[in-house]
Every structure is written in C-alpha cells, then in structure tokens.
C-alpha cells in the first residue's frame, strides 16, 4: 500500500485516516498517514504521558538520525481502530514495550 502524498487526505476525518507505517523509540511511536520524501504527517504517541500524544508533522531524516526503528510487524490501520480492543497486534507491541522497560522477559513476542 502506497503512503498518500502530504495534504492529499486533509478532507478525510481524523478517525478515518489510515496509518501506514509505525516507527518507535523508547516511549514514542510515530504513525505515518501522509508523506513526501522527508516530511511526514501522522500521529505521535507518547506512551509515558499519553495526554501529550498528538497529530502533527515530523521529519523522516530526524527519525533516522535518532535511530527510531520501523515496526516491521505493523499493518496499516484506520486511526479509530488503532487503540480498539480488537486490535491485538498493536496492544501486543505496547505490552512488549512495557516488558522491555521493566526488564522482564518478553513472553508476548511471537516465537
């Protein structure tokens, strides 16, 4: 699935926007909904302080320079379904992150 160009989905309601790619580092996740070569628009999730999670623009080169990792298991999903109870793939990655922070063995990872 090709990521739409920047501003091409601005008439799509936020809850209907599709998030195509996820990058993560420590307590942050960046979900890309639109992009050009270097500039992305999407949702930035702050796991440590969820009240500061927001939609916005971010630079792909900056993510790469700061060693943000691409979540290779992430599959495109509508924003309204991202935190839905039925979306077990995202829940598993959040739980895996918490186990990583706590230093506990990650029993939720696929074997």
C-alpha positions in Angstrom: 0.0 0.0 0.0 1.4 3.4 -1.0 1.5 6.2 1.6 -0.5 9.1 0.3 1.2 12.4 -0.5 1.2 15.2 2.0 -2.1 17.0 2.3 -3.9 14.5 0.0 -6.1 13.2 2.8 -6.8 16.5 4.5 -10.5 16.1 3.8 -10.6 12.7 5.5 -11.8 12.8 9.1 -9.0 12.1 11.6 -10.7 8.9 12.8 -10.9 7.6 9.2 -7.2 8.4 8.3 -5.2 5.3 7.6 -1.9 4.9 9.4 0.5 3.1 7.1 3.9 2.8 8.9 5.0 2.9 12.5 8.4 3.9 13.9 9.2 3.8 17.6 11.9 4.7 20.1 11.7 4.3 23.8 8.4 5.8 24.9 7.4 7.3 21.5 5.7 5.9 18.4 5.3 7.8 15.1 2.4 6.6 12.8 2.6 7.9 9.3 -0.6 8.8 7.4 0.9 11.0 4.7 4.4 11.9 3.5 6.7 13.4 1.0 10.4 12.4 0.6 11.3 13.7 4.1 8.3 15.3 5.7 5.6 13.2 7.3 2.2 13.8 8.8 0.7 11.5 11.3 0.1 10.6 14.9 2.8 10.8 17.6 2.0 8.6 20.6 3.7 9.4 23.9 3.5 6.2 26.0 4.9 7.8 29.1 2.5 10.8 29.0 -0.5 9.9 26.7 -2.1 13.3 27.2 0.8 14.7 25.1 0.1 12.4 22.1 -0.9 14.4 19.1 -1.3 14.7 15.3 1.5 16.7 13.6 4.4 16.9 11.2 7.7 15.2 11.7 10.9 14.8 9.7 11.9 11.4 8.4 15.6 12.2 8.4 15.3 13.2 12.1 13.7 9.9 13.0 16.5 8.0 11.2 19.2 10.2 12.7 17.8 9.4 16.2 17.7 5.7 15.4 14.0 5.3 15.5 13.1 1.7 14.5 10.5 0.7 11.9 7.9 -1.7 13.3 8.1 -4.4 10.7 5.0 -6.2 12.2 2.8 -3.1 11.9 0.0 -3.3 9.4 -2.0 -0.3 8.0 -5.0 0.5 10.2 -7.5 3.3 10.5 -6.8 5.6 13.4 -10.2 4.8 15.0 -9.1 1.1 15.1 -5.6 1.7 16.4 -6.5 1.6 20.1 -9.6 -0.6 19.6 -9.8 -3.6 21.9 -9.9 -5.9 18.8 -6.6 -4.6 17.6 -4.4 -7.1 19.4 -1.3 -6.6 17.3 -0.9 -3.0 18.5 -1.7 -4.0 22.1 0.9 -6.7 22.0 3.6 -4.3 20.8 2.7 -1.8 23.6 2.8 -4.6 26.2 6.1 -5.8 24.7 7.5 -2.3 25.1 6.4 -2.2 28.8 8.1 -5.5 29.5 11.2 -4.2 27.8 11.2 -1.1 30.0 10.7 -3.3 33.1 13.5 -5.7 32.1 11.1 -8.6 32.2 11.3 -11.4 29.8 9.0 -10.7 26.8 6.6 -13.5 26.9 4.3 -11.8 24.4 6.7 -11.9 21.5 5.9 -14.5 18.8 8.3 -17.4 19.0 
